[in-house]
Amino acid sequence: MADLRNDFVGIKSPNPFWLASAPPTDKAYNVERAFKAGWGGVVWKTLGEEGPPVVNVNGPRYGAIWGADRRLLGLNNIELITDRDLYTNLTEMKQVKMNWPDRALVASIMVPCEEESWKAILPLVEETGADGIELNFGCPHGMSERGMGAAVGQVPEYIEMVVRWCKQYTRMPVITKLTPNITDIRKPARAAKAGGTDAVSLINTINSIVSVDLDSFAPNPTVGGKGSHGGYCGPAVKPIALNMVAEIARDPETYGLPISGIGGITTWRDAAEFLALGAGNVQVCTAAMTYGFKIVEEMITGLSSWMDAKGHRNLDDIIGRAVPNVTDWQYLNLNYIAKAHIDQDACIKCGRCHIACEDTSHQAITQFVDGVRHFEVMEDECVGCNLCVNVCPVENCITMVGLEPGTLDQRTGKLVDPNYANWTTHPNNPMARQAAE
Amino acid sequence: MGTTQSGIHRGRLAPAEYETNFSDLHPRLDDHEALVAADRCYFCYDAPCMTACPTSIDIPLFIRQISTGNPLGSAKTIFDQNILGGMCARVCPTETLCEQACVRNTAEQRPVEIGRLQRYATDVAMEENRQFYERAPRTGKAVAVVGAGPAGLACAHRLAMNGHDVVIFEAREKAGGLNEYGIATYKAVDDFAQSEVDYVLSIGGIEVKNGLKLGRDFTLADLTANFDAVFLGMGLAGVNALGAEGENLPGVVDAVDFIAELRQAADKATVPIGRRVVVIGGGMTAIDAAVQARLLGAEEVTICYRRGKEHMNASPFEQDLAASKGVMIRHWLQPKRVIARDGQVAGIEVEYTEMRDGRLTGTGEIGALAADQIFKAIGQTFEAAGLGALALAGGRIAVDAEGRTSLPNVWAGGDCVKAGEDLTVTSVAQGRDAADSINRMLAAAAQPAFAVA
């Protein structure tokens, strides 16, 4: 059996699956249930400063988009940080940590961008026995309008400043949670590192309007006839999150900085992909909110089975394994040539590959052969774009097959060059020409 | 309540059982079920289901319209090709047409439920009485349609749409043809056939004259003399005889008459049925009669078919339905003699058959089946009357690809022509296409002479 035990910046948990700071971790009742279900850790829902807590709207807080059979693909929310009293949360956190010493319990914090505010709350959190803190610099709605959350996360200088305060006033590990609502994710990550953060976690939710009610002409969720932008999460955001995790993992300036991966993780496979791209552990929210805490069983057993099957003994065997294979487009090998291949036994003859190629791409798939409905790749037209693979409803029916060096590419009439060559040296590249001249 | 007495009796069941037995075979999908079913459609390109549909309904499009919450748009997509799409959704043997062609069969042995989705969309539109078509300005041309069945109605609707005035001559007292008189009760409940007739006729410009039969009340020559064009869609009025001794005994009934009587009966408990029933035949009519005999409370119902299972015209789905209702289907048996007792049917003598040198032959081995009632379902025939010199082919009206007959300005379609399968949907396609052909002819004739200055 693969060893799933996780050590993330010194915080230990029996598995790498944590619940992200969100409604599922707002109080002891939920967190106890999560731990009973098997979650390795939680990041408690974001605490605010002492005093009257924030208030939430009393109408709908969530909106969604769905795929086939109303499968939830993306969730949007306008909920704020915890709306419970600070001391209620702290008391419960302390009790839960005592009850579950082997699980990770991290406190998410968001207070005004003033040194005194941070200085005041950190000892209170430390007293609970929490394993660490996560700085919520990501919340894109409500709190950002008050100069917190994403309003801090979008200004690298603020991030660095606040992280420095935290490192100064607490012994607990500091995880800086980043907002994706920024053009270059490396900038806030570098700032967090400069401030001395122990780790970053990402992504927080993406600014979004999830849909518009076409009867009331108001954004969803609609509260009394109006709607507001909210934070988008769920399976739909995973690709954005993966890219941002990889950007930080392969940036020379932040290379090696621990990352807690967040964003649309729904299955063990999603989790494994984040780990492979450099995440030291993962945080989950929407999947639990969609299906309940039990999904962690699938995640644990799925990850374990896969690791066993592939001979990976522990998480260190897989964390970051895909990072060296993430590169810039200009370094991709232009001499690698692939052609689509349709398995005629698996083909159900829906014609989707044909029409996708015919209408929108390269006219490289037949519709009829000898008058019979038959879908076949014309290698002399196929550029290997992979669109047919993606639109085919049958798994593994269409595959991309790389041409062996030395074989003929029927499209270009040239033999496949065995040597690696990329755009930086390509004759059509004006920069390469300049360098040559 | 009810009775198991031998002989032919009404009221074999408790009243509530009739209600259950003759309720909708496949109730309409609700909104959620429709969305789930629609999500399974792959939106194939040049879809095989569409090719398999005799009326070429754009199935992927209408299903996509359902899945995007646009059932009215979906209904229009269906009606554009098949104005009787509501009935076809109920009675089409989809398992041998669109659903057989569905690519989901290849991967999962389970097609998209095209028929039920079609019913969902058409029901939504018809319940709202949403009309999608307006008549073109009147052309002043008049067309006679003989028969208010699927072919005649489809033809009349398309002609009316194009601005022509249509008169339908219908021999029976109600319009609808086999939709009204020939479909098993549980396939079209709540008087759907008449609702559909009303829906189709509400386009305007169509007058239905009931109780007028070609050959008895008027001739084809009368129509050609008084109308710009004629469409013949009167179906098959005759029934094949058993050719067995005792065929005229009381208790030996044409299955089509039984099916019609049951459909027309407001209270199914008033329809008498035998305790033991034998149905002779192997097509849809045999199945419909046998299943409904069971539903009326017959204790034992046996279908005797003179060839093998693989030769039956009834689809495998229909055969399974019959089996699930407790109908016994026996093969390789042909009727020899109806056995009488006290002037009533008491049974039927049958002979085993076999294929010998490519011919169906009796083996000489005889058996007897007890029966109070025998239904004949061995095919219907075309009765030519009042047609003058109209050319026939294979015992039915000869037509070309557009439905034109041998006579000028006379078209024909539906079961009375020898083309395609005898299905509602085929009749609709032929009626519609004949209307287009008639319209082209009338439009060409109406072209003003082109003056060259």
Interface residues (C-beta under 8 A of the other chain):
Chain A: A68 D69 R70 I348 K349 C350 G351 R352 H354 I355 Q367 R373 P393 V394
Chain B: L35 V36 D39 R40 Y42 F43 C44 Y45 D46 A47 P48 V103 R104 T106 A107
